[in-house]
Amino acid sequence: EQTAPGSTFKMVSSTAGLAEGVIDTSSKINCTGIFTEISNQPKCWIYPGAHGMAILSEALRDSCNVFFYTTGFRLASKDTGSYDDENGMKYIQKYASIYGLDQKSGVEIVEKTPSIATQYPVMAAIGQSNNNFTTISLSRYVTAVASGKLYDYKLMNKIVDADGKTVKQYDSKSTDISSTLTQSQWDAIHQGMRMVVEDLHDVFGGFTGVEVSGKTGTAQQVETRPNHALFVGYPPSSNPEIPIDTRISSGY
């Protein structure tokens, strides 16, 4: 099943904004609860409240829509100084593609081809518009965020004969994408993802065990059903080993 990724897409927008220089790790953007630079004036999820001033890692922690609306708007205005829908989508598509969100993951079973948004960069920057991905596409993407490597996913490890001798070995290839950002820029994204889960610890009373980093997401598909609930992440935070991607359809 494919749905919009919701706010799990915000690491793509972070990457695009940082790499294209429309934001940096210390840029402060003021969330008043509503974004007034475009005609439909989209709201932050906290509206009628507001997040106030925030830098990137804090905006990821709080999932501040206004911060990423602003990033999408700045990308759309980057080349000409005035808002251009097509120009903004060019940059969002470029960095979503770097994370493999324009191709299948590589698993050896039937898989739908993901679809990066083609319109409305301000909305696309928060994972809405017509972004459309499977859970395995998002898993591959969060693996790349965590490791700086875009892997070809494999279900198969090896085939052995009746005596246990390996007949065929399957190797997973990867592409190094780490040069897309500087180390301090990667650190800011990773710090924001760590703070997301630290906040969840507080909400649910905390738990002992491995440290996890991640990002929540909420994707509206139709107004007549509850939104889809998403989470992407990885443990351990300091040395990632396992990608996590969960979606609960109509899960609020």
PyRosetta script that sets phi, psi and omega in degrees:
from pyrosetta import init, pose_from_sequence

init()
pose = pose_from_sequence("EQTAPGSTFKMVSSTAGLAEGVIDTSSKINCTGIFTEISNQPKCWIYPGAHGMAILSEALRDSCNVFFYTTGFRLASKDTGSYDDENGMKYIQKYASIYGLDQKSGVEIVEKTPSIATQYPVMAAIGQSNNNFTTISLSRYVTAVASGKLYDYKLMNKIVDADGKTVKQYDSKSTDISSTLTQSQWDAIHQGMRMVVEDLHDVFGGFTGVEVSGKTGTAQQVETRPNHALFVGYPPSSNPEIPIDTRISSGY")
pose.set_psi(1, 141.5)
pose.set_omega(1, 178.1)
pose.set_phi(2, -114.8)
pose.set_psi(2, 140.3)
pose.set_omega(2, 172.8)
pose.set_phi(3, -146.3)
pose.set_psi(3, 170.3)
pose.set_omega(3, 169.9)
pose.set_phi(4, -60.5)
pose.set_psi(4, 145.5)
pose.set_omega(4, -177.7)
pose.set_phi(5, -81.1)
pose.set_psi(5, -10.6)
pose.set_omega(5, -175.6)
pose.set_phi(6, 58.9)
pose.set_psi(6, -148.5)
pose.set_omega(6, -172.6)
pose.set_phi(7, -71.0)
pose.set_psi(7, -7.1)
pose.set_omega(7, 172.7)
pose.set_phi(8, -63.9)
pose.set_psi(8, -15.5)
pose.set_omega(8, 179.7)
pose.set_phi(9, -80.1)
pose.set_psi(9, -9.3)
pose.set_omega(9, -170.5)
pose.set_phi(10, -67.8)
pose.set_psi(10, -16.9)
pose.set_omega(10, 173.1)
pose.set_phi(11, -72.0)
pose.set_psi(11, -29.6)
pose.set_omega(11, 173.0)
pose.set_phi(12, -64.0)
pose.set_psi(12, -48.3)
pose.set_omega(12, -179.9)
pose.set_phi(13, -63.0)
pose.set_psi(13, -38.3)
pose.set_omega(13, 176.1)
pose.set_phi(14, -59.8)
pose.set_psi(14, -47.1)
pose.set_omega(14, -179.3)
pose.set_phi(15, -61.9)
pose.set_psi(15, -46.1)
pose.set_omega(15, 179.8)
pose.set_phi(16, -61.5)
pose.set_psi(16, -46.0)
pose.set_omega(16, -178.7)
pose.set_phi(17, -63.0)
pose.set_psi(17, -43.5)
pose.set_omega(17, -179.7)
pose.set_phi(18, -69.2)
pose.set_psi(18, -47.2)
pose.set_omega(18, -175.8)
pose.set_phi(19, -65.9)
pose.set_psi(19, -33.3)
pose.set_omega(19, -179.2)
pose.set_phi(20, -91.3)
pose.set_psi(20, -2.2)
pose.set_omega(20, 172.8)
pose.set_phi(21, 76.5)
pose.set_psi(21, 16.9)
pose.set_omega(21, 177.6)
pose.set_phi(22, -85.0)
pose.set_psi(22, -16.5)
pose.set_omega(22, 168.7)
pose.set_phi(23, -138.8)
pose.set_psi(23, 162.7)
pose.set_omega(23, 168.4)
pose.set_phi(24, -131.6)
pose.set_psi(24, -178.6)
pose.set_omega(24, -172.8)
pose.set_phi(25, -67.9)
pose.set_psi(25, -17.5)
pose.set_omega(25, 180.0)
pose.set_phi(26, -111.3)
pose.set_psi(26, 4.8)
pose.set_omega(26, 178.3)
pose.set_phi(27, -61.0)
pose.set_psi(27, 131.0)
pose.set_omega(27, 177.6)
pose.set_phi(28, -105.9)
pose.set_psi(28, 127.9)
pose.set_omega(28, 178.0)
pose.set_phi(29, -121.8)
pose.set_psi(29, 134.6)
pose.set_omega(29, -175.5)
pose.set_phi(30, -93.1)
pose.set_psi(30, 116.6)
pose.set_omega(30, 175.4)
pose.set_phi(31, -91.7)
pose.set_psi(31, 114.3)
pose.set_omega(31, 175.6)
pose.set_phi(32, -97.9)
pose.set_psi(32, 2.8)
pose.set_omega(32, -178.3)
pose.set_phi(33, 98.4)
pose.set_psi(33, -12.0)
pose.set_omega(33, -178.3)
pose.set_phi(34, -149.2)
pose.set_psi(34, 143.4)
pose.set_omega(34, -178.8)
pose.set_phi(35, -105.5)
pose.set_psi(35, 116.1)
pose.set_omega(35, -169.1)
pose.set_phi(36, -103.0)
pose.set_psi(36, 4.5)
pose.set_omega(36, -174.9)
pose.set_phi(37, -78.5)
pose.set_psi(37, -15.0)
pose.set_omega(37, 176.8)
pose.set_phi(38, -124.1)
pose.set_psi(38, 163.1)
pose.set_omega(38, -166.4)
pose.set_phi(39, -65.9)
pose.set_psi(39, -34.4)
pose.set_omega(39, -177.4)
pose.set_phi(40, -81.5)
pose.set_psi(40, -7.3)
pose.set_omega(40, 174.2)
pose.set_phi(41, 45.2)
pose.set_psi(41, 66.5)
pose.set_omega(41, -178.8)
pose.set_phi(42, -65.2)
pose.set_psi(42, 151.6)
pose.set_omega(42, -175.4)
pose.set_phi(43, -103.3)
pose.set_psi(43, 157.2)
pose.set_omega(43, 169.1)
pose.set_phi(44, -79.2)
pose.set_psi(44, 156.2)
pose.set_omega(44, -178.8)
pose.set_phi(45, -62.1)
pose.set_psi(45, -23.5)
pose.set_omega(45, -176.3)
pose.set_phi(46, -83.2)
pose.set_psi(46, -10.1)
pose.set_omega(46, -178.1)
pose.set_phi(47, -54.3)
pose.set_psi(47, 137.7)
pose.set_omega(47, 11.4)
pose.set_phi(48, -82.5)
pose.set_psi(48, 8.3)
pose.set_omega(48, 171.7)
pose.set_phi(49, -79.2)
pose.set_psi(49, -173.8)
pose.set_omega(49, -178.9)
pose.set_phi(50, -152.8)
pose.set_psi(50, 151.3)
pose.set_omega(50, 177.7)
pose.set_phi(51, -87.3)
pose.set_psi(51, -20.2)
pose.set_omega(51, -176.0)
pose.set_phi(52, 75.1)
pose.set_psi(52, -155.1)
pose.set_omega(52, -177.1)
pose.set_phi(53, -74.4)
pose.set_psi(53, 136.9)
pose.set_omega(53, -179.8)
pose.set_phi(54, -150.9)
pose.set_psi(54, 145.7)
pose.set_omega(54, 169.5)
pose.set_phi(55, -94.5)
pose.set_psi(55, 176.5)
pose.set_omega(55, -171.4)
pose.set_phi(56, -55.9)
pose.set_psi(56, -51.8)
pose.set_omega(56, -176.1)
pose.set_phi(57, -61.1)
pose.set_psi(57, -36.5)
pose.set_omega(57, 178.0)
pose.set_phi(58, -70.3)
pose.set_psi(58, -36.4)
pose.set_omega(58, 178.9)
pose.set_phi(59, -66.6)
pose.set_psi(59, -36.3)
pose.set_omega(59, 174.3)
pose.set_phi(60, -66.6)
pose.set_psi(60, -44.4)
pose.set_omega(60, 178.7)
pose.set_phi(61, -56.6)
pose.set_psi(61, -46.1)
pose.set_omega(61, -176.3)
pose.set_phi(62, -88.2)
pose.set_psi(62, -6.2)
pose.set_omega(62, -175.1)
pose.set_phi(63, 52.9)
pose.set_psi(63, 46.5)
pose.set_omega(63, -175.0)
pose.set_phi(64, -72.8)
pose.set_psi(64, 112.3)
pose.set_omega(64, -179.5)
pose.set_phi(65, -64.0)
pose.set_psi(65, -39.6)
pose.set_omega(65, -176.4)
pose.set_phi(66, -62.2)
pose.set_psi(66, -38.2)
pose.set_omega(66, 177.1)
pose.set_phi(67, -57.8)
pose.set_psi(67, -44.7)
pose.set_omega(67, -175.7)
pose.set_phi(68, -84.3)
pose.set_psi(68, -26.5)
pose.set_omega(68, 166.8)
pose.set_phi(69, -56.9)
pose.set_psi(69, -45.9)
pose.set_omega(69, -178.6)
pose.set_phi(70, -62.9)
pose.set_psi(70, -41.1)
pose.set_omega(70, 178.1)
pose.set_phi(71, -61.5)
pose.set_psi(71, -46.2)
pose.set_omega(71, 177.9)
pose.set_phi(72, -61.5)
pose.set_psi(72, -40.5)
pose.set_omega(72, 179.1)
pose.set_phi(73, -64.3)
pose.set_psi(73, -42.9)
pose.set_omega(73, -179.9)
pose.set_phi(74, -66.3)
pose.set_psi(74, -37.5)
pose.set_omega(74, 175.8)
pose.set_phi(75, -62.1)
pose.set_psi(75, -39.8)
pose.set_omega(75, -179.5)
pose.set_phi(76, -70.6)
pose.set_psi(76, -18.5)
pose.set_omega(76, -178.4)
pose.set_phi(77, -105.4)
pose.set_psi(77, -0.1)
pose.set_omega(77, -168.2)
pose.set_phi(78, -61.9)
pose.set_psi(78, -46.7)
pose.set_omega(78, -170.5)
pose.set_phi(79, -81.3)
pose.set_psi(79, -32.6)
pose.set_omega(79, -172.5)
pose.set_phi(80, -114.1)
pose.set_psi(80, -14.1)
pose.set_omega(80, -176.4)
pose.set_phi(81, 86.5)
pose.set_psi(81, -6.3)
pose.set_omega(81, 175.4)
pose.set_phi(82, -129.9)
pose.set_psi(82, 153.9)
pose.set_omega(82, -173.1)
pose.set_phi(83, -62.8)
pose.set_psi(83, 130.0)
pose.set_omega(83, 177.2)
pose.set_phi(84, -139.9)
pose.set_psi(84, 113.2)
pose.set_omega(84, -175.0)
pose.set_phi(85, -54.6)
pose.set_psi(85, -49.9)
pose.set_omega(85, -176.9)
pose.set_phi(86, -62.7)
pose.set_psi(86, -38.5)
pose.set_omega(86, -179.9)
pose.set_phi(87, -65.1)
pose.set_psi(87, -42.2)
pose.set_omega(87, 177.9)
pose.set_phi(88, -62.9)
pose.set_psi(88, -41.2)
pose.set_omega(88, -179.9)
pose.set_phi(89, -67.3)
pose.set_psi(89, -30.4)
pose.set_omega(89, 178.0)
pose.set_phi(90, -57.2)
pose.set_psi(90, -44.2)
pose.set_omega(90, -178.1)
pose.set_phi(91, -74.6)
pose.set_psi(91, -41.1)
pose.set_omega(91, 178.8)
pose.set_phi(92, -63.4)
pose.set_psi(92, -42.1)
pose.set_omega(92, 178.6)
pose.set_phi(93, -65.3)
pose.set_psi(93, -37.9)
pose.set_omega(93, 179.5)
pose.set_phi(94, -58.6)
pose.set_psi(94, -47.4)
pose.set_omega(94, -174.6)
pose.set_phi(95, -82.4)
pose.set_psi(95, -28.8)
pose.set_omega(95, 171.6)
pose.set_phi(96, -63.8)
pose.set_psi(96, -37.2)
pose.set_omega(96, 177.7)
pose.set_phi(97, -65.8)
pose.set_psi(97, -38.8)
pose.set_omega(97, 177.2)
pose.set_phi(98, -58.5)
pose.set_psi(98, -33.6)
pose.set_omega(98, 177.7)
pose.set_phi(99, -86.5)
pose.set_psi(99, 9.3)
pose.set_omega(99, 174.9)
pose.set_phi(100, 78.8)
pose.set_psi(100, 14.4)
pose.set_omega(100, -175.2)
pose.set_phi(101, -83.4)
pose.set_psi(101, 10.2)
pose.set_omega(101, 174.3)
pose.set_phi(102, -112.4)
pose.set_psi(102, 12.6)
pose.set_omega(102, -175.8)
pose.set_phi(103, -148.6)
pose.set_psi(103, 161.7)
pose.set_omega(103, 177.2)
pose.set_phi(104, -69.6)
pose.set_psi(104, 159.7)
pose.set_omega(104, -173.2)
pose.set_phi(105, -76.8)
pose.set_psi(105, -25.7)
pose.set_omega(105, -178.9)
pose.set_phi(106, 111.0)
pose.set_psi(106, -6.5)
pose.set_omega(106, 179.8)
pose.set_phi(107, -62.6)
pose.set_psi(107, 152.1)
pose.set_omega(107, -170.9)
pose.set_phi(108, -88.9)
pose.set_psi(108, 35.3)
pose.set_omega(108, 174.3)
pose.set_phi(109, -133.7)
pose.set_psi(109, 170.4)
pose.set_omega(109, -179.0)
pose.set_phi(110, -60.4)
pose.set_psi(110, 132.9)
pose.set_omega(110, -176.4)
pose.set_phi(111, -144.7)
pose.set_psi(111, 136.7)
pose.set_omega(111, 177.5)
pose.set_phi(112, -76.2)
pose.set_psi(112, 146.3)
pose.set_omega(112, 177.3)
pose.set_phi(113, -78.0)
pose.set_psi(113, 127.5)
pose.set_omega(113, 179.9)
pose.set_phi(114, -68.8)
pose.set_psi(114, 164.1)
pose.set_omega(114, -176.4)
pose.set_phi(115, -137.7)
pose.set_psi(115, 114.8)
pose.set_omega(115, 176.2)
pose.set_phi(116, -80.2)
pose.set_psi(116, 145.0)
pose.set_omega(116, -178.8)
pose.set_phi(117, -55.3)
pose.set_psi(117, 151.0)
pose.set_omega(117, -179.6)
pose.set_phi(118, -119.0)
pose.set_psi(118, 0.5)
pose.set_omega(118, -176.1)
pose.set_phi(119, -153.6)
pose.set_psi(119, 162.3)
pose.set_omega(119, 175.1)
pose.set_phi(120, 57.9)
pose.set_psi(120, 71.8)
pose.set_omega(120, -176.8)
pose.set_phi(121, -60.2)
pose.set_psi(121, -30.4)
pose.set_omega(121, 178.7)
pose.set_phi(122, -64.2)
pose.set_psi(122, -41.7)
pose.set_omega(122, 178.5)
pose.set_phi(123, -78.4)
pose.set_psi(123, -37.0)
pose.set_omega(123, 178.7)
pose.set_phi(124, -61.1)
pose.set_psi(124, -31.1)
pose.set_omega(124, -177.6)
pose.set_phi(125, -66.0)
pose.set_psi(125, -19.7)
pose.set_omega(125, 175.7)
pose.set_phi(126, -105.3)
pose.set_psi(126, 13.5)
pose.set_omega(126, 174.9)
pose.set_phi(127, 88.6)
pose.set_psi(127, 10.5)
pose.set_omega(127, 176.3)
pose.set_phi(128, -100.0)
pose.set_psi(128, -137.5)
pose.set_omega(128, -170.5)
pose.set_phi(129, 57.2)
pose.set_psi(129, -141.0)
pose.set_omega(129, -179.2)
pose.set_phi(130, -108.0)
pose.set_psi(130, 32.5)
pose.set_omega(130, 165.5)
pose.set_phi(131, -58.9)
pose.set_psi(131, 139.0)
pose.set_omega(131, -175.7)
pose.set_phi(132, -152.4)
pose.set_psi(132, 108.0)
pose.set_omega(132, -173.2)
pose.set_phi(133, -134.3)
pose.set_psi(133, 154.4)
pose.set_omega(133, 170.3)
pose.set_phi(134, -85.3)
pose.set_psi(134, 165.0)
pose.set_omega(134, 178.2)
pose.set_phi(135, -64.3)
pose.set_psi(135, -35.1)
pose.set_omega(135, -178.3)
pose.set_phi(136, -70.1)
pose.set_psi(136, -30.9)
pose.set_omega(136, 174.4)
pose.set_phi(137, -62.9)
pose.set_psi(137, -41.8)
pose.set_omega(137, 179.8)
pose.set_phi(138, -70.1)
pose.set_psi(138, -32.9)
pose.set_omega(138, 176.2)
pose.set_phi(139, -63.6)
pose.set_psi(139, -44.4)
pose.set_omega(139, 179.0)
pose.set_phi(140, -62.8)
pose.set_psi(140, -39.3)
pose.set_omega(140, 178.7)
pose.set_phi(141, -64.8)
pose.set_psi(141, -45.2)
pose.set_omega(141, -178.2)
pose.set_phi(142, -71.3)
pose.set_psi(142, -26.9)
pose.set_omega(142, 171.8)
pose.set_phi(143, -61.9)
pose.set_psi(143, -41.8)
pose.set_omega(143, 179.3)
pose.set_phi(144, -68.0)
pose.set_psi(144, -38.3)
pose.set_omega(144, 175.9)
pose.set_phi(145, -60.6)
pose.set_psi(145, -43.2)
pose.set_omega(145, -175.9)
pose.set_phi(146, -72.0)
pose.set_psi(146, -37.4)
pose.set_omega(146, -168.6)
pose.set_phi(147, -110.3)
pose.set_psi(147, -17.1)
pose.set_omega(147, -173.0)
pose.set_phi(148, 75.6)
pose.set_psi(148, 13.6)
pose.set_omega(148, 178.9)
pose.set_phi(149, -130.0)
pose.set_psi(149, 133.3)
pose.set_omega(149, 175.5)
pose.set_phi(150, -96.5)
pose.set_psi(150, 108.5)
pose.set_omega(150, -175.6)
pose.set_phi(151, -90.4)
pose.set_psi(151, 147.0)
pose.set_omega(151, 163.1)
pose.set_phi(152, -82.6)
pose.set_psi(152, 115.6)
pose.set_omega(152, -178.1)
pose.set_phi(153, -70.2)
pose.set_psi(153, 147.5)
pose.set_omega(153, 176.3)
pose.set_phi(154, -138.2)
pose.set_psi(154, 137.6)
pose.set_omega(154, 169.1)
pose.set_phi(155, -87.3)
pose.set_psi(155, -32.7)
pose.set_omega(155, -175.3)
pose.set_phi(156, -86.5)
pose.set_psi(156, 133.8)
pose.set_omega(156, 173.1)
pose.set_phi(157, -97.0)
pose.set_psi(157, -58.1)
pose.set_omega(157, 178.4)
pose.set_phi(158, -159.8)
pose.set_psi(158, 162.2)
pose.set_omega(158, 172.5)
pose.set_phi(159, -112.9)
pose.set_psi(159, 130.7)
pose.set_omega(159, 178.3)
pose.set_phi(160, -120.5)
pose.set_psi(160, 156.0)
pose.set_omega(160, 176.8)
pose.set_phi(161, -87.8)
pose.set_psi(161, -175.2)
pose.set_omega(161, -175.4)
pose.set_phi(162, -63.2)
pose.set_psi(162, -21.4)
pose.set_omega(162, 179.2)
pose.set_phi(163, -93.4)
pose.set_psi(163, 2.7)
pose.set_omega(163, 179.6)
pose.set_phi(164, 85.9)
pose.set_psi(164, 5.9)
pose.set_omega(164, 179.5)
pose.set_phi(165, -79.6)
pose.set_psi(165, 134.6)
pose.set_omega(165, -179.2)
pose.set_phi(166, -70.1)
pose.set_psi(166, 121.1)
pose.set_omega(166, 177.4)
pose.set_phi(167, -90.9)
pose.set_psi(167, -39.2)
pose.set_omega(167, 179.4)
pose.set_phi(168, -148.3)
pose.set_psi(168, 135.5)
pose.set_omega(168, 178.6)
pose.set_phi(169, -111.3)
pose.set_psi(169, 134.1)
pose.set_omega(169, 178.5)
pose.set_phi(170, -104.2)
pose.set_psi(170, 124.6)
pose.set_omega(170, 179.3)
pose.set_phi(171, -111.5)
pose.set_psi(171, 138.4)
pose.set_omega(171, 178.6)
pose.set_phi(172, -95.0)
pose.set_psi(172, 117.5)
pose.set_omega(172, 179.9)
pose.set_phi(173, -85.4)
pose.set_psi(173, 159.1)
pose.set_omega(173, 178.3)
pose.set_phi(174, -142.1)
pose.set_psi(174, 156.7)
pose.set_omega(174, 175.7)
pose.set_phi(175, -115.8)
pose.set_psi(175, 129.3)
pose.set_omega(175, -179.8)
pose.set_phi(176, -77.2)
pose.set_psi(176, 118.8)
pose.set_omega(176, 178.1)
pose.set_phi(177, -113.0)
pose.set_psi(177, 9.9)
pose.set_omega(177, -171.8)
pose.set_phi(178, -63.0)
pose.set_psi(178, -26.2)
pose.set_omega(178, -178.7)
pose.set_phi(179, -74.7)
pose.set_psi(179, -4.4)
pose.set_omega(179, 177.9)
pose.set_phi(180, -60.3)
pose.set_psi(180, -36.0)
pose.set_omega(180, -179.4)
pose.set_phi(181, -129.4)
pose.set_psi(181, 161.5)
pose.set_omega(181, 171.8)
pose.set_phi(182, -77.4)
pose.set_psi(182, 166.3)
pose.set_omega(182, -179.6)
pose.set_phi(183, -62.6)
pose.set_psi(183, -38.8)
pose.set_omega(183, 179.8)
pose.set_phi(184, -66.5)
pose.set_psi(184, -31.4)
pose.set_omega(184, 177.0)
pose.set_phi(185, -71.1)
pose.set_psi(185, -43.5)
pose.set_omega(185, 173.9)
pose.set_phi(186, -59.0)
pose.set_psi(186, -42.1)
pose.set_omega(186, -178.8)
pose.set_phi(187, -59.6)
pose.set_psi(187, -39.3)
pose.set_omega(187, -179.3)
pose.set_phi(188, -65.0)
pose.set_psi(188, -40.8)
pose.set_omega(188, 177.4)
pose.set_phi(189, -66.1)
pose.set_psi(189, -46.4)
pose.set_omega(189, -179.6)
pose.set_phi(190, -63.9)
pose.set_psi(190, -37.5)
pose.set_omega(190, 178.4)
pose.set_phi(191, -63.8)
pose.set_psi(191, -43.2)
pose.set_omega(191, 178.2)
pose.set_phi(192, -60.7)
pose.set_psi(192, -41.4)
pose.set_omega(192, 179.7)
pose.set_phi(193, -67.8)
pose.set_psi(193, -34.8)
pose.set_omega(193, 176.2)
pose.set_phi(194, -66.0)
pose.set_psi(194, -41.1)
pose.set_omega(194, -178.8)
pose.set_phi(195, -67.2)
pose.set_psi(195, -29.9)
pose.set_omega(195, 175.4)
pose.set_phi(196, -55.4)
pose.set_psi(196, -49.1)
pose.set_omega(196, -175.6)
pose.set_phi(197, -75.8)
pose.set_psi(197, -32.2)
pose.set_omega(197, 174.0)
pose.set_phi(198, -60.3)
pose.set_psi(198, -38.8)
pose.set_omega(198, 176.4)
pose.set_phi(199, -65.8)
pose.set_psi(199, -38.6)
pose.set_omega(199, 178.3)
pose.set_phi(200, -66.1)
pose.set_psi(200, -34.4)
pose.set_omega(200, 175.1)
pose.set_phi(201, -55.9)
pose.set_psi(201, -44.8)
pose.set_omega(201, -178.5)
pose.set_phi(202, -64.7)
pose.set_psi(202, -40.7)
pose.set_omega(202, -178.5)
pose.set_phi(203, -63.0)
pose.set_psi(203, -42.9)
pose.set_omega(203, -173.0)
pose.set_phi(204, -100.4)
pose.set_psi(204, 11.2)
pose.set_omega(204, 174.8)
pose.set_phi(205, 88.8)
pose.set_psi(205, 2.3)
pose.set_omega(205, 177.0)
pose.set_phi(206, 78.5)
pose.set_psi(206, 161.8)
pose.set_omega(206, 173.9)
pose.set_phi(207, -153.1)
pose.set_psi(207, 157.1)
pose.set_omega(207, 179.1)
pose.set_phi(208, -92.4)
pose.set_psi(208, 158.2)
pose.set_omega(208, 178.8)
pose.set_phi(209, 127.3)
pose.set_psi(209, -156.7)
pose.set_omega(209, -173.0)
pose.set_phi(210, -70.5)
pose.set_psi(210, 145.6)
pose.set_omega(210, 176.4)
pose.set_phi(211, -77.9)
pose.set_psi(211, 137.1)
pose.set_omega(211, -177.2)
pose.set_phi(212, -122.3)
pose.set_psi(212, 142.8)
pose.set_omega(212, 170.5)
pose.set_phi(213, -116.6)
pose.set_psi(213, 151.0)
pose.set_omega(213, -178.9)
pose.set_phi(214, -175.7)
pose.set_psi(214, -172.8)
pose.set_omega(214, 178.5)
pose.set_phi(215, -149.3)
pose.set_psi(215, 130.3)
pose.set_omega(215, 175.8)
pose.set_phi(216, -84.7)
pose.set_psi(216, 163.5)
pose.set_omega(216, 176.9)
pose.set_phi(217, -154.3)
pose.set_psi(217, 149.6)
pose.set_omega(217, 175.8)
pose.set_phi(218, -131.6)
pose.set_psi(218, 123.6)
pose.set_omega(218, -176.0)
pose.set_phi(219, -121.1)
pose.set_psi(219, 119.1)
pose.set_omega(219, 176.7)
pose.set_phi(220, -89.5)
pose.set_psi(220, 125.4)
pose.set_omega(220, 178.3)
pose.set_phi(221, -103.9)
pose.set_psi(221, -49.8)
pose.set_omega(221, 174.5)
pose.set_phi(222, -139.9)
pose.set_psi(222, 154.2)
pose.set_omega(222, -176.6)
pose.set_phi(223, -77.9)
pose.set_psi(223, -12.1)
pose.set_omega(223, -176.2)
pose.set_phi(224, -89.5)
pose.set_psi(224, -4.1)
pose.set_omega(224, 178.2)
pose.set_phi(225, -131.1)
pose.set_psi(225, 157.1)
pose.set_omega(225, 176.6)
pose.set_phi(226, -59.1)
pose.set_psi(226, 154.3)
pose.set_omega(226, 176.9)
pose.set_phi(227, -67.5)
pose.set_psi(227, 157.2)
pose.set_omega(227, 174.2)
pose.set_phi(228, -80.8)
pose.set_psi(228, 140.6)
pose.set_omega(228, 179.6)
pose.set_phi(229, -104.2)
pose.set_psi(229, 131.3)
pose.set_omega(229, -177.2)
pose.set_phi(230, -130.8)
pose.set_psi(230, 152.0)
pose.set_omega(230, 170.7)
pose.set_phi(231, -147.5)
pose.set_psi(231, 131.5)
pose.set_omega(231, 169.9)
pose.set_phi(232, -121.4)
pose.set_psi(232, 148.5)
pose.set_omega(232, -179.4)
pose.set_phi(233, -177.7)
pose.set_psi(233, -172.7)
pose.set_omega(233, -179.6)
pose.set_phi(234, -161.4)
pose.set_psi(234, 139.4)
pose.set_omega(234, 165.6)
pose.set_phi(235, -116.2)
pose.set_psi(235, 160.2)
pose.set_omega(235, -18.5)
pose.set_phi(236, -72.4)
pose.set_psi(236, 153.9)
pose.set_omega(236, -176.0)
pose.set_phi(237, -59.3)
pose.set_psi(237, -40.1)
pose.set_omega(237, -174.2)
pose.set_phi(238, -81.6)
pose.set_psi(238, -20.1)
pose.set_omega(238, -178.8)
pose.set_phi(239, -149.4)
pose.set_psi(239, 75.6)
pose.set_omega(239, -169.4)
pose.set_phi(240, -58.2)
pose.set_psi(240, 136.4)
pose.set_omega(240, 179.2)
pose.set_phi(241, -125.7)
pose.set_psi(241, -30.7)
pose.set_omega(241, -171.7)
pose.set_phi(242, -130.5)
pose.set_psi(242, 119.2)
pose.set_omega(242, 173.1)
pose.set_phi(243, -80.6)
pose.set_psi(243, 142.9)
pose.set_omega(243, 178.4)
pose.set_phi(244, -122.5)
pose.set_psi(244, 132.4)
pose.set_omega(244, 169.7)
pose.set_phi(245, -142.9)
pose.set_psi(245, 120.7)
pose.set_omega(245, -177.0)
pose.set_phi(246, -127.8)
pose.set_psi(246, 134.2)
pose.set_omega(246, 170.4)
pose.set_phi(247, -132.7)
pose.set_psi(247, 129.2)
pose.set_omega(247, 173.7)
pose.set_phi(248, -107.9)
pose.set_psi(248, 107.7)
pose.set_omega(248, -178.8)
pose.set_phi(249, -60.6)
pose.set_psi(249, 133.4)
pose.set_omega(249, -179.0)
pose.set_phi(250, 53.0)
pose.set_psi(250, 38.4)
pose.set_omega(250, -172.5)
pose.set_phi(251, -97.8)
pose.set_psi(251, 12.7)
pose.set_omega(251, -178.3)
pose.set_phi(252, 64.3)
pose.dump_pdb("model.pdb")
